[in-house]
């Protein structure tokens, strides 16, 4: 792995993916009940809490961005329903899940937050607990930053992935640092995290969605890379790379899926038709992995893919 790579555009990464892609894989959309006519999308990967398989996702009406984060349990035959005793988080978008020191960490984007002057912004919030029923507030991220993610390191530290936006970072680059514990992390540390260079061309952007600790101590990063086309339609693609937390070197970014790999379905708006938002990845231990994602800001689905991190553990 190199310390820095030359950034490659979405178009070129997509061409590489199309050329190397294997035969069509299993995929399906999720079915949710108990949410009325609202959509469920931008899910995290399923996890176990209190001995029950749980899934969390963003719930909102097709005509608004006023959301809530809801926990679902599986009823059978691929249908999921809200967990009766679990909390819901009104105003929290795009949930993410991690386990640090055995503790469940839930993150999400609070929107809208109205400042004294009337400006509406977003801010990530994080909660921790032993289960979905014991979550308590941990801390908040910096204003106007999404895609903050945590993962464990081999020596017991906490890997922190960030996504600042600025004149230097454009619409979003990925930053990285290691903290001794969650208690040591501050918004200022997140805001000033050193950047990983050479991942996105200036017109495009990306972010981390999940951190996987590999057997050799490397960190497998599930993320997304995105761009606008000439009509200002958005295109989001799941991607992956591997990070050496000691040397701070990375593998190149690779697209690992596209919208057409999933079943067809509606979009929240026409400019969101080609959007796959990576939610989580479950490594199956047989050379395959299951990718969980939001589809076109209207639905959620899963896709069986080759494990993008397996080659780095060989």
C-alpha positions in Angstrom: 0.0 0.0 0.0 1.2 3.5 -0.8 1.2 6.6 1.3 -0.6 8.6 -1.3 -2.4 7.7 -4.6 -3.4 9.7 -7.6 -7.1 10.3 -7.3 -9.3 8.6 -9.9 -12.7 9.8 -11.1 -16.0 8.0 -10.5 -16.2 7.4 -14.2 -12.9 5.6 -14.4 -13.5 3.7 -11.2 -16.9 2.6 -12.5 -15.3 1.5 -15.8 -12.8 -0.6 -13.8 -15.6 -2.1 -11.8 -17.7 -3.0 -14.9 -14.7 -4.7 -16.4 -13.7 -6.8 -13.4 -17.2 -7.4 -12.0 -18.1 -11.0 -11.6 -21.4 -12.7 -12.5 -24.6 -11.2 -11.1 -24.9 -11.8 -7.4 -27.9 -12.3 -5.1 -29.7 -9.2 -4.1 -33.0 -8.1 -2.7 -34.9 -5.2 -1.2 -36.1 -5.0 2.4 -39.8 -5.0 3.4 -40.8 -2.9 6.4 -44.1 -2.6 8.1 -45.4 -0.5 11.0 -44.2 2.8 9.5 -47.3 3.7 7.5 -46.7 5.1 4.1 -43.2 6.3 5.0 -40.0 5.1 3.3 -37.1 3.3 5.1 -33.7 3.8 3.6 -30.0 4.4 4.5 -29.9 1.4 6.8 -26.9 0.1 8.8 -25.9 -3.5 8.7 -27.9 -5.9 11.0 -26.5 -6.6 14.4 -27.4 -8.5 17.6 -28.7 -6.8 20.6 -30.3 -8.6 23.6 -30.1 -11.8 21.6 -32.2 -10.4 18.8 -31.2 -9.5 15.2 -31.7 -5.7 14.8 -31.6 -3.3 11.9 -31.8 0.4 12.1 -32.7 2.8 9.3 -33.8 6.3 8.3 -37.6 6.7 8.2 -39.3 9.6 6.4 -42.1 10.5 4.0 -41.2 10.7 0.3 -42.0 14.4 0.2 -39.9 15.6 3.1 -36.5 15.2 4.8 -37.9 15.3 8.3 -36.7 11.9 9.5 -36.4 9.6 12.5 -34.1 6.7 13.2 -36.0 3.5 14.1 -34.8 0.1 15.2 -36.4 -2.9 13.5 -36.5 -6.6 14.2 -37.1 -9.4 11.7 -40.5 -11.0 11.6 -39.6 -13.6 9.0 -39.7 -13.9 5.2 -37.6 -10.8 4.9 -40.1 -8.4 6.6 -39.0 -6.1 9.4 -41.0 -4.3 12.0 -40.2 -1.6 14.7 -38.9 -3.0 17.9 -41.8 -2.2 20.4 -39.6 -1.3 23.4 -36.8 0.4 21.6 -36.3 4.2 21.4 -36.8 6.2 18.3 -34.8 9.3 17.5 -36.8 12.0 15.9 -34.8 14.3 13.6 -31.9 11.9 13.3 -30.9 10.8 9.8 -28.6 8.1 8.3 -27.9 5.9 11.3 -24.6 4.1 11.7 -23.6 1.4 14.2 -20.3 0.4 15.7 -19.2 -1.7 18.6 -16.3 -0.3 20.7 -15.1 -2.3 23.7 -18.3 -4.4 23.5 -20.5 -1.2 23.7 -23.1 -0.5 21.1 -22.5 3.0 19.5 -25.3 4.6 17.5 -24.6 7.6 15.4 -26.8 9.8 13.2 -27.1 13.2 11.6 -29.3 15.7 13.5 -31.2 17.9 10.9 -32.4 20.5 10.9 -30.6 22.5 13.6 -31.6 26.2 13.5 -28.9 28.6 14.5 -29.8 32.0 16.1 -29.5 33.8 12.8 -32.0 31.4 11.2 -29.4 29.2 9.3 -30.3 25.5 9.3 -27.3 23.1 9.8 -26.6 19.5 10.6 -24.6 17.9 13.3 -23.8 14.2 14.1 -24.9 12.8 17.5 -23.6 9.6 19.1 -25.2 7.4 21.7 -23.8 4.4 23.6 -25.1 1.5 25.7 -25.1 -2.2 26.2 -28.2 -2.6 24.1 -30.7 -0.6 22.0 -32.7 -0.1 25.2 -29.9 1.5 27.2 -28.5 4.1 24.8 -27.4 7.4 26.4 -25.9 10.5 24.8 -22.1 10.4 24.4 -21.1 13.5 22.4 -21.7 15.5 19.3 -19.5 16.1 16.2 -18.6 19.5 14.7 -21.2 21.6 12.9 -21.9 20.7 9.3 -19.9 17.4 9.3 -21.5 14.0 8.3 -19.9 10.6 7.9 -17.9 10.5 11.2 -17.2 6.8 11.9 -15.5 4.8 14.6 -13.7 1.4 14.8 -11.5 -0.5 17.0 -7.7 -0.9 16.4 -5.7 -4.0 17.2 -4.1 -2.3 20.3 -7.4 -1.2 21.8 -7.5 2.3 20.4 -10.3 4.0 18.5 -9.9 4.7 14.9 -11.8 7.8 13.9 -12.8 8.6 10.3 -14.0 12.1 9.5 -15.4 14.0 6.5 -14.7 17.8 6.6 -15.9 20.2 3.9 -14.0 23.4 3.2 -12.1 25.3 0.5 -9.3 22.7 1.0 -11.6 19.7 1.2 -14.2 20.6 -1.4 -17.5 18.7 -0.9 -15.7 16.2 1.3 -12.5 14.3 2.0 -11.8 11.7 4.6 -9.7 12.5 7.7 -8.3 10.0 10.1 -6.8 9.8 13.6 -6.6 7.4 16.5 -7.9 8.2 20.0 -7.1 6.3 23.2 -10.8 5.9 23.9 -14.2 7.4 23.0 -14.0 9.6 26.1 -11.0 11.4 24.7 -12.6 12.4 21.4 -13.7 16.0 21.0 -15.3 18.0 18.2 -12.0 19.9 17.8 -10.0 16.7 17.3 -12.6 15.5 14.7 -12.5 18.9 12.8 -8.7 19.0 12.7 -8.0 15.3 11.8 -5.2 14.8 9.2 -6.6 14.2 5.7 -6.1 11.1 3.6 -5.0 12.5 0.3 -5.3 11.2 -3.3 -8.7 9.6 -2.9 -11.1 12.0 -4.7 -10.7 14.5 -7.6 -11.6 18.1 -6.8 -15.1 17.9 -8.4 -16.0 14.8 -6.5 -16.3 13.7 -2.9 -16.6 10.7 -0.5 -16.8 9.5 3.0 -16.4 6.5 5.3 -19.5 4.4 6.3 -18.0 1.6 8.4 -14.7 0.4 9.8 -13.6 -3.2 9.9 -10.6 -4.4 12.0 -8.8 -7.1 9.9 -6.9 -10.1 11.2 -3.5 -8.4 10.5 -4.4 -5.1 12.2 -5.2 -3.2 9.0 -8.5 -1.4 8.8 -11.0 -2.2 6.1 -13.0 0.9 5.2 -16.5 0.7 3.6 -17.4 4.1 2.2 -19.0 5.9 -0.7 -17.7 8.0 -3.6 -20.0 10.5 -5.3 -20.2 13.0 -8.1 -22.6 15.3 -10.0 -23.3 14.9 -13.7 -23.8 17.7 -16.2 -27.5 17.9 -15.3 -26.6 18.1 -11.6 -27.9 14.7 -10.9 -26.2 12.9 -8.0 -24.3 9.5 -8.5 -23.3 7.6 -5.3 -21.3 4.4 -5.4 -20.2 2.1 -2.6 -16.5 1.9 -2.4 -13.8 0.3 -0.2 -10.1 0.8 0.7 -7.7 -0.5 3.3 -5.9 1.7 5.8 -2.7 0.9 7.7 -3.3 2.7 11.0 0.4 2.7 12.0 2.0 3.7 8.7 -1.0 5.8 7.6 -0.8 4.2 4.1 -3.9 3.2 2.1 -4.8 1.0 -0.8 -6.6 2.7 -3.8 -10.3 3.4 -3.6 -12.4 0.7 -5.5 -16.0 0.8 -6.4 -17.7 -2.4 -5.1 -21.3 -2.0 -6.3 -23.6 0.2 -8.4 -27.4 0.9 -8.4 -28.1 -1.5 -11.3 -26.8 -4.4 -9.2 -29.8 -4.0 -6.9 -33.4 -4.6 -7.8 -35.1 -1.6 -9.6 -37.3 0.7 -7.6 -38.5 4.3 -7.0 -36.4 7.3 -6.2 -37.1 10.2 -3.8 -36.4 12.6 -6.7 -35.2 12.2 -10.3 -31.7 13.4 -9.4 -31.4 10.6 -6.8 -32.1 7.6 -9.0 -28.4 6.6 -9.2 -27.7 6.7 -5.5 -26.5 3.8 -3.4 -25.5 4.8 0.1 -23.3 2.2 1.8 -24.8 1.3 5.2 -22.8 -1.6 6.4 -20.9 -4.8 5.3 -21.1 -8.3 6.9 -18.1 -10.5 6.0 -19.4 -14.0 5.6 -16.1 -15.8 6.1 -16.3 -17.7 2.7 -14.8 -15.0 0.5 -18.1 -13.2 0.1 -19.7 -10.3 2.0 -23.2 -8.9 2.2 -23.5 -5.1 1.5 -26.4 -3.3 3.1 -27.4 0.0 1.6 -29.9 2.8 1.0 -31.3 2.8 -2.6 -32.2 6.1 -4.3 -33.2 7.7 -1.0 -36.4 5.7 -1.0 -35.7 2.0 -0.2 -33.1 -0.3 1.3 -31.5 -3.5 0.0 -28.7 -6.0 0.3 -26.3 -7.4 -2.2 -23.9 -10.4 -2.0 -20.4 -9.3 -3.3 -16.8 -10.6 -3.1 -15.3 -9.7 0.2 -13.3 -6.5 -0.6 -11.0 -7.0 2.3 -10.2 -10.7 2.0 -7.2 -10.2 -0.3 -5.5 -7.9 2.3 -5.6 -10.7 4.9 -4.0 -13.3 2.7 
